[in-house]
Amino acid sequence: MADSIKTIDVDTTISALQGGLTSIPIEQAIAAIESWQQQLQGTDLSEDLGALKAALTDGDVAAISEILMDLGEDTSEAAADATGDIAVKVEQLGELLMQAGESLA
């Protein structure tokens, strides 16, 4: 898991989330989700990302909120398996995902 995270542009995702969910065009969000899914294939996070993509496509705000919070928790847990700078960034990403989910609740 931690090795997969290193190949993903975590900084870009963090930056996008810091700009706020409404600042991310749906096409860009789906492209980012698909990139993450490819990198995390075979993990629970990948399955959650598939559910998030479906919820975005359907416009299901309640589901988006719940999935983002779950992704945030799982991402924060994954940070424990990472080391150094990547661990800090993955933890930050997890916190931003949880905040994004809470902002929609």
C-alpha positions in Angstrom: 0.0 0.0 0.0 2.6 2.6 1.0 4.7 1.8 -2.0 1.7 2.4 -4.3 1.0 5.7 -2.6 4.5 6.9 -3.5 3.8 6.8 -7.2 0.7 8.9 -7.0 0.8 12.7 -7.1 -0.4 13.2 -3.6 0.5 16.9 -3.7 -1.9 17.6 -6.6 -4.7 15.9 -4.8 -4.0 17.8 -1.6 -3.9 21.0 -3.5 -7.2 20.3 -5.3 -9.0 19.4 -2.0 -7.6 22.5 -0.3 -9.2 24.6 -3.0 -12.6 23.2 -2.0 -14.8 20.6 -3.5 -16.8 23.0 -5.6 -13.7 24.3 -7.3 -13.0 20.8 -8.8 -14.7 20.3 -12.2 -16.5 16.9 -12.2 -14.4 15.7 -15.2 -11.2 16.5 -13.3 -12.5 14.8 -10.2 -13.3 11.6 -12.1 -10.0 11.6 -13.9 -8.2 11.9 -10.5 -10.4 9.1 -9.0 -9.5 6.8 -12.0 -5.8 7.5 -11.5 -6.0 6.7 -7.8 -8.0 3.6 -8.6 -5.4 2.3 -11.1 -2.6 2.9 -8.6 -4.5 1.3 -5.7 -6.0 -1.6 -7.7 -7.0 -4.6 -5.5 -7.4 -2.6 -2.3 -10.4 -1.5 -0.3 -9.5 2.1 -1.2 -9.9 1.3 -4.9 -13.3 -0.1 -4.3 -14.3 3.0 -2.3 -13.0 5.2 -5.1 -15.3 3.3 -7.5 -18.2 3.9 -5.3 -17.3 7.6 -5.1 -17.0 7.9 -8.9 -20.5 6.3 -9.2 -21.9 8.7 -6.6 -20.4 11.7 -8.4 -21.9 10.6 -11.7 -25.3 10.1 -10.0 -25.1 13.4 -8.1 -25.8 11.6 -4.8 -24.5 14.2 -2.3 -25.3 12.1 0.8 -23.4 9.1 -0.6 -20.5 11.4 -1.7 -20.2 12.7 1.8 -20.2 9.3 3.4 -17.7 7.8 1.0 -15.3 10.8 1.4 -15.4 10.4 5.1 -14.7 6.6 4.8 -11.9 7.3 2.3 -10.4 9.9 4.7 -10.4 7.4 7.6 -8.9 4.6 5.5 -6.3 7.0 4.0 -5.3 8.2 7.5 -4.9 4.5 8.5 -2.8 3.9 5.4 -0.4 6.7 6.5 0.7 4.5 9.4 2.2 2.1 6.8 4.1 4.9 5.0 7.3 6.5 6.1 8.9 9.9 6.1 7.5 12.8 4.1 4.9 10.6 2.3 3.4 9.5 5.6 2.8 13.2 6.5 1.3 13.9 3.1 -1.0 10.8 3.2 -2.2 11.8 6.7 -2.9 15.3 5.5 -4.8 13.8 2.5 -6.9 11.7 4.9 -7.8 14.7 7.0 -8.8 16.7 3.9 -11.0 13.9 2.6 -12.7 13.7 6.0 -13.2 17.5 6.1 -14.6 17.4 2.5 -17.1 14.7 3.5 -18.2 16.6 6.6 -18.7 19.7 4.5 -21.3 18.0 2.5 -23.1 16.3 5.4 
